[in-house]
Amino acid sequence: MSDGPAAQSPWQTVTIRRIEKRTPRVTSFFLEPSRPFAYRAGQHVDVRLTAPDGYQARRSYSIASG
């Protein structure tokens, strides 16, 4: 039993709204987060993919703009 609200997970679900292939080696992903978060251009986010079979991949990406 807890006396206060549960701590919020640092992970959140996002929806991919658009994918643009910029060059053969650069792809832009436009994501819509499930809840707002504050950031500045140039910061990075850790992205974790969890596949249906349980496999997880984790990568860091920089945020280019808002």
Long-range contacts (C-beta under 8 A, 24 or more apart in sequence): 11-48, 12-37, 28-64, 39-63, 39-66, 41-65, 41-66
